[in-house]
Structures are given as structure tokens and as C-alpha cells.
């Protein structure tokens, strides 16, 4: 059985990432990229679906772990009756090949350990052909297009279609294991020096973290979130995946199990703000350029998400042979929501371009022409029903948050044209902006509830409407905004956290109620900051960060009843929201003119 979601740590090389359990087992790794098939899939099944475990063979009396300083080098410490060992896991910056390095270091005494390597390509189903490398330097595992080579001084042996080793480590001794990936049609990747790889990895992250400009409260949490965001970045293109995993359930035992190994436009502006406000303009520019490339073409074909290379067809299928995380089925690969109409992405795109200009990022000279084409298309599309920010499956609705973001699109287009002197049909855009605002206020606000609702004519709420003040649709002092916050506190909060869906809803999907959506809880904290209720914002922020695991990592959701993290992990949107809320609270303490989350500038 796999670990609890919060019992995993993350390692990666900015092209893919692995999850390492508290028990010393790597239970998830897609190689060679985030969106490749997994070769370790025990996370969604059993050890027979692929894992790599190194741990003491005897009884463990205590386990602790930490990241080495502000890096992505994970150290797990096992204490036994015979002594103490540290397992150091990391992925060096990608060279010609991708490597996972595991160093077993003796701290005290002499400890017996066992290594078990179960490689199963194709999401846990394809058993490779294993043989010794002809030069004797390692153990090759080949299956179809995939190849790995294991190099270690420890003697290994085959056992029930797995590779195992039993060995001992004494105080001061370090035993290395290096697993390297390469395409099977190419020569076997050259070996690396494990000690040098450790130094290179530490140097890489030490240099990267030195660019962080955030100096407010909770700096360690912000730094860990920034490192996580960097780890979820596909370096060759600048795309940022929502999570490195698929099908970790939003509700334990439920069916809302989605593939998040793709890049969502809805996260664009918040991502840019998190990076730019923290001093990472290079990453912000790379993310912006990724956006520009993937949306190139007809605006009618713009999607809500893309692959890490900008792929558009993310066909969804089910891996029926995997039993799912703690039995949560189905296990899905690909995401059918990529074909949905979600009008909010147009607003996110135009806002991202505007915020980039305001931050003086160097934009492509064709950016403005693209924005004008997008807004011309949106002028004909804004009043259509869509599937909303939460990607509801079924018939479309007139979601309030979607309409607000179409207003944002025209508002930011107008502001960019006015601020930077661009040629634009300003009168047409102003008329549309005013029309959208008026219609949304008339049809999306329920006087009886004194709140904006999920969709036109609905009596239900939706946490995405928390963004109304932050995007500048209405000022935080507006009675309708204050009424909405009060209604969300009344109907959408459970055990001090915010649900994204109204629990009074009887959904056509007939799903059990999911956990609290952590980013939404932080959006409420942002709204509190804008409303001048800093103490309430700080209390909510503290409540969210308190459920992070011991490494500072957060999933998509938190189930207060079970006291567990749920959903894909670690979740970029959650960490992005944490960064932005920390900035807002820090700025509020400094009484700056506008908190970072205020996107209407």
C-alpha cells in the first residue's frame, strides 16, 4: 500500500519529478518527462507496478527527513537498534541524460539495508528485459523505447522479476546508487560521479535561491513554494505543470481523479505575480513566452491547458490495470477537459500580458497583435455558457467567474492600450467592458443571499467568486463584495477551510463531498487583506500552512475530517497562492499602496 499523500517528498531535475515516501520508496516517476509514462507507479497501485525502495532491513525505531537547506536534495534519516543511516535522494540538473541518485550514508553504528528495484514501464504494466551492461558497469533494463541503467558498487541479484541487494553501511561510509534513463536505441548513458553530482545539485539550487527577493514573514515557506514551482517547470520550454501526478483523488475513494501533468492557462497571472514579485523575472519571462507560443493561431482554438511542449491533443484514457490510490478509480491519463470552453482563460491571458508589461518584462513585438485578435474573438463569445474554472463536465452555464474574467480581458486590453500607446478600438472595448459588468452584476448577484453566486439564476455559491475584488471587478469596500464574503463564510467554510463547491449542491456527478480546496482558502485570505481585515487573513493563512507536510509541501486539497491531504501533489496552484498571500500579508504590514494580489493596476 502506498504512503499517505503528505508522506511523500519531491525530487526533480526541472524536466520530470519523483515522489519519495517516508519509507524510502520512490513510488512515482514519469521518465524522461513529466508527461511520459510512469516507470514507478506504486503510488497508484502496489509495489508490483514499480518502485525503488532503499531502507533498513530490520526494525526502524524512528524516521525523520528534511531538505538540505533550501534545495531539492531530500535527506531521510532512519534510526535502528544497530545504528543510524541517512538516505540522500536527488536528481542532478539534467545533462545528456536524466539521473536519480540515492546515497546511503552511515551516521552511527552498522546498519543492514535492503534495496529493491522494480521497474515497470508503461504505467506499471511493462516488465523490462534486464541484463548486465556489456562493459560490466551496470545493470540494463530495456523495454520498447525505454532504457535504464543501474550503477552501484553493491552486488545485486534478480528475485521474482525484481532487482534486489542486501548490504551494510558503517559510520562514515557512503554507498551510492545511480539510476539513469536513456532512449533504448541510443548508446548506454555515460556514468556520473555521485559525489560530484551532489555538489552540482547543491550549487544549482543554492545559486537559484539567491535570487529570491522576498524578505517578509514565513520566508522559509515561500522559498520552499518557489523551489517547488521551479521543480514543476519544464526547463526546455518554460511550461509549468499543475502537478507531477495523475489521479490522486480529490475525495479519498472517489472518482474525481484527474491527470494534472499539463500546463493550465488559468494559473497564468497568479504564476507570473508569484515569480515576478519574488525576484524570478527569468522564470516569469520563460512562462510568458511559453504562453505566447502555445496560444499562437486562431483564438477560436485556444485551449484551457496544453502539454509541456505546447501539445494540444491531451486525449483521456483509463489505465484499467491500476487499482488507484487507496482504491480510488479510475486512473486517468490525459485530460478531456482540454477541449472544454472556459471563457476565463481569455481574461487570464490578457491579464498575464498586461502584468508582464507593467513589470517591464521584454515582450515579443507580436504580442499586442495577438491580444487584439483574441479580444476581437472574445467580443463574439463572451456571452456564451461555458464549463467554468472548475471544468464541470456536462452542460455549460453562465458562470459568474467566467464573465468576470471576460470583463478582465477587455479591462486589461484598455489599460495596456492607454498606458503604452497601442492602437486599439477603445470605444468598442469600453462599451463591451461596461456591458459585461452591468450584465454580471444584474444576473450574477442574488439580492436575497446578498452575494454573487456560482452562475446566473443559481442559489449556490462558488469559491472562484472570491477573485472579484482582487481582479478589480468591484472594490473590496463594495457592499456586494462584503456580502459575498459573509455568504462564503456561512456556506462554503468547513472546519476553517474554504470549499470550492457549495456543499448544498446535489451534483449530477453524484460525487461525495471533496476536501477543502487550499488555494481557495488562500484566496479568501487575499480578499480579507484587501478588505483591511489583516488579522483574519493571517489566521486563515496560518491555518493553511499548518497542514503542509514536514517538508513544506501541499496538495490540491485537505480533508479536515480525515486530517489528510488529497488531490494531486504537490500542487502548483496551492504553492502559487501561498506565495502571493504571503506577499499580500507582508505588504499589508508595510502599509504599501496595493498588495501584490491586486491585479487591476
C-alpha positions, 0 to 999 in steps of 0.5 A: 500500500502506498504512503499517505499523500503528505508522506511523500517528498519531491525530487526533480531535475526541472524536466520530470519529478519523483515522489519519495515516501517516508519509507524510502520508496520512490513510488512515482516517476514519469521518465524522461518527462513529466508527461511520459509514462510512469516507470514507478507507479506504486503510488497508484497501485502496489509495489508490483507496478514499480518502485525503488525502495532503499531502507533498513532491513530490520526494525526502524525505531524512528524516521525523520527527513528534511531538505538540505537547506533550501534545495531539492536534495531530500535527506531521510534519516532512519534510526535502528537498534544497530545504528543510524543511516541517512538516505540522500535522494536527488536528481542532478540538473539534467545533462545528456541524460536524466539521473536519480541518485540515492546515497546511503550514508552511515551516521552511527553504528552498522546498519543492514539495508535492503534495496529493491528495484522494480521497474515497470514501464508503461504505467506499471504494466511493462516488465523490462528485459534486464541484463548486465551492461556489456562493459560490466558497469551496470545493470540494463533494463530495456523495454520498447523505447525505454532504457535504464541503467543501474550503477552501484558498487553493491552486488545485486541479484534478480528475485521474482522479476525484481532487482534486489541487494542486501548490504551494510553501511558503517559510520562514515561510509557512503554507498551510492546508487545511480539510476539513469534513463536513456532512449533504448536505441541510443548508446548506454548513458555515460556514468556520473560521479555521485559525489560530484553530482551532489555538489552540482545539485547543491550549487544549482539550487543554492545559486537559484535561491539567491535570487529570491527577493522576498524578505517578509514573514514565513520566508522559509515557506515561500522559498520552499513554494518557489523551489517547488514551482521551479521543480514543476517547470519544464526547463526546455520550454518554460511550461509549468505543470499543475502537478507531477501526478495523475489521479490522486483523488480529490475525495479519498475513494472517489472518482474525481481523479484527474491527470494534472501533468499539463500546463493550465492557462488559468494559473497564468497571472497568479504564476507570473505575480508569484515569480515576478514579485519574488525576484524570478523575472527569468522564470516569469519571462520563460512562462510568458513566452511559453504562453505566447507560443502555445496560444499562437493561431486562431483564438477560436482554438485556444485551449484551457491547458496544453502539454509541456511542449505546447501539445494540444491533443491531451486525449483521456484514457483509463489505465484499467490495470491500476487499482488507484490510490487507496482504491480510488478509480479510475486512473486517468491519463490525459485530460478531456477537459482540454477541449472544454470552453472556459471563457476565463482563460481569455481574461487570464491571458490578457491579464498575464500580458498586461502584468508582464508589461507593467513589470517591464518584462521584454515582450515579443513585438507580436504580442499586442497583435495577438491580444487584439485578435483574441479580444476581437474573438472574445467580443463574439463569445463572451456571452456564451455558457461555458464549463467554468474554472472548475471544468464541470463536465456536462452542460455549460452555464453562465458562470459568474467567474467566467464573465468576470474574467471576460470583463478582465480581458477587455479591462486589461486590453484598455489599460495596456492600450492607454498606458503604452500607446497601442492602437486599439478600438477603445470605444468598442472595448469600453462599451463591451467592458461596461456591458459585461459588468452591468450584465454580471452584476444584474444576473450574477448577484442574488439580492436575497443571499446578498452575494454573487453566486456560482452562475446566473439564476443559481442559489449556490455559491462558488469559491472562484467568486472570491477573485472579484475584488482582487481582479478589480471587478468591484472594490473590496469596500463594495457592499456586494463584495462584503456580502459575498464574503459573509455568504462564503463564510456561512456556506462554503467554510468547513472546519476553517477551510474554504470549499470550492463547491457549495456543499448544498449542491446535489451534483449530477456527478453524484460525487461525495463531498471533496476536501477543502480546496487550499488555494481557495482558502488562500484566496479568501485570505487575499480578499480579507487583506484587501478588505483591511481585515489583516488579522483574519487573513493571517489566521486563515493563512496560518491555518493553511500552512499548518497542514503542509507536510514536514517538508513544506509541501501541499496538495490540491486539497485537505480533508479536515475530517480525515486530517489528510491531504488529497488531490494531486501533489504537490500542487502548483496552484496551492504553492502559487497562492501561498506565495502571493498571500504571503506577499499580500500579508507582508505588504499589508504590514508595510502599509504599501499602496496595493498588495501584490494580489491586486491585479487591476493596476 
